[in-house]
Amino acid sequence: MTDLPEGFVLEQPDPSASGLPPGFVLESPGAGATALGLAKAGGVGLTKGAIGLAGMFGDTRELLAKGGSKAASLFGQDIPQERVAAGLKSLPFMSGPTSPEIQSTVEGYTGEFRKPQTTGEKYAETIASFAPASLAGPGGIGRRLIAGAVIPGAASETAGQLPGVEGTAIEPYARAAAAITAGAGAILASPGRTTTAAIQSQLPDYVTPRHVQVAEALMKRSQARGVDLTWPEALSQVTNRPVLTDMQRILESAPQSRTRMQNFFADRPQQIEGATRAEIGNIAPPHPNPTSIGREVGTAAEGAVNEVREKINTAAEPYYRGAEGILLTPTEMAQARAVPGFARAAAEVRADEQLNRYVAHLPDNSIGFLNEVKKVLNQQTKNATAPLSQNPSVQRAAGLGKDATTIRNIGMNATNDPTRLYESALNIEDQLRQRVLQPLLDPGAPLGRLASRDIKTRDAIEALFPKNPTANANQISDAVAAVAARNPNAASQLVRAHIEYTLNDAATRLQAGGNQNLGAKLAVRLTGNPAQRANLQAAVEALPNGPARWQGLDHLLEIAEATGRRQGKGSLTSFNTEEMKLLSGGTGIAEATKTIGSPGKWWSIVNDKWTKWQLGQNLDGLARIISDPRSGPLLERLAGLPRNSSQAGAIAARLILQGDAATAKSRQPLSVTVRPQDAQPAGQ
């Protein structure tokens, strides 16, 4: 390979990266070649290249006819090539003219095409003949011309001029083989620009190396729980903004990478369910009878409310005891007896041994007995309008309430109670009930809603974790703490039941094949808004060892939220269309044989097939990278580089083409230089 054609040497900074045989560099033509001659040779080459494309079907027909005629002769049949060609003309696209026929027609108007006069002009014509086919390839025009025309064209012409090849029957094949070898080497040496552009365009400026580190930690925590996250999911979670999610969606849909991504996500529903059940096991073990959880919680809550009442009574008790023996004056007692409901209420107190036991030692004109009558009147007021009352009456309730107030005022203003002990006892009760007890009993208060021994488990969950939260975190915390103080297992079981029911509900409502959204649905239903999240955190932290339990659950929720960053892949229609083209295109006999007579067309087909293969490799490589936790150092370095920088492009390209180990160094781009003809050729 040291006897180079006159005037041409192929040169670049790193010859080993070009894929060419040693000694090839591209150089300007030397002595004997003029600019005008080169231009004319190039024009002829471009024309021949265009003619070759236009006549490819005719050439294919003739080549098939020639091959068919020879095959028939092997079986003792004499079928002329012309007869086979005539039959092939009836096939679609096979009736067109051949390249020689087209060239002959053109030369009828222009005259015979000019023959190259020097070696330089031969190279110029051959390289130019590759240009029409190369312009249809991917990438920029300059790259396409170098990789698809200059390099394979120069190699083809060199091979065609070798002794024993030029002018022989093997010349077309030698030219084609050289073009393919050199062109393939050039492509291998060039970075995968489609992949580079994808990484550079979709890794946003706001992603920093620190984000990559935090995302990597999230992926490791997730993996420890048995859930595999992709880099787009993890990075989007830690930045709270989309990162590479469009790329992942495409990779999930593209036929070249779909299988890898499908395999990655195949076990996602089971992973989420397994991680969730393991986490709720840290909150409480499975309950042997989940339907009894509500009753256990209700009993504990009722006890907590009654305990508050007892504390209020205890606070007021000394004042009641001090006032109970004080006697009303005859006038005050007459006022009390004049109250319409007094006589009946007083008789009820004395007749009921359970009520009378507290005042049996007191006379009817004592403040203690008067207070007990007041209590009966208050209860009768409530009963008069109770839903289950046999004769509900608002009017009767109003009268009884007025009687209770009158009795209360007589006792508070008793002449023989100058220190107002009875009034103090009533005020203490009123204030504590208003400030402490009533908030627990309000309609939306969780503890009050729980305080029933007949409450069902589902109702208890709704009381503590309403779908549209109105209770604040402090109320949730107080309610759970109050239940946990009396029955810690019941409180823990209720929190576990809430998460477990939510998990089961999210899973059963999904359509077949849609379980991929299980993690996202779980996170939304548990912590879909800030109030839900705050309430859940308050409930868990109010349990024994609550902060540690919440930390574990919080990590699980973060993982579940991350799975929700994944985009739906949408319709596969466009990719199905592409697959049909790939399946129908193939590399059939017609496609292969139509290129035999033209090295330029040989290279066009090979370049096209290589591009499709490389695209598949790039997409599959991308799928591997975004789903492999070990890609962290690579993404971290890429995130630290200025976007669209040459170094970023080089790292991204090598990352795709050569894998993790090859991203430490950047690749030098292919370049073409010109030097005088008398320069020493490479390899000598």
Secondary structure, DSSP 8 states (H G I E B T S, - for coil): --S--TT-----S-GGGS---TT-------TT--HHHHHHHHHHHHHHHHHHHHTHHHHHHHHHHHHHHHHHHHTT----HHHHHHHHTTSTTTTS--HHHHHHHHHHHH-S-----SHHHHHHHHHHHHHHHHTTSSS-HHHHHIIIIIHHHHHHHHHHTSTTTTTSTTHHHHHHHHHHHHHHHHHHHS--HHHHHHHHHHS-TT--HHHHHHHHHHHHHHHHTT----HHHHHHHHHTS--SHHHHHHHHHSHHHHHHHHHHHTTHHHHHHHHHHHHHHHH----S-GGGHHHHHHHHHHHHHHHHHHHHHHHHHHHHHHHHT-B--HHHHHHHHTSTTHHHHHHHHHH-HHHHTTTTTS-TTBHHHHHHHHHHHHHHHHHHT-TT-SS--HHHHHHHHHHHHHHHHHHHT-TT-TT-HHHHHHHHHHHHIIIIIHHHHSTT-HHHHH--TT--HHHHHHHHS-SS--S-HHHHHHHHHHHHHH-HHHHHHHHHHHHHHHHHHHHHTS-TT-GGGHHHHHHHHHHSSHHHHHHHHHHHHTSTTHHHHHHHHHHHHHHHHHHTTS------HHHHHHHHHHHHHTT-HHHHHTTTT-HHHHHHHHHHHHHHHHHHHHHHHHHHHHT-GGGHHHHHHHHTS-TT-HHHHHHHHHHHHH-GGG-SS-----------TTS--TT-
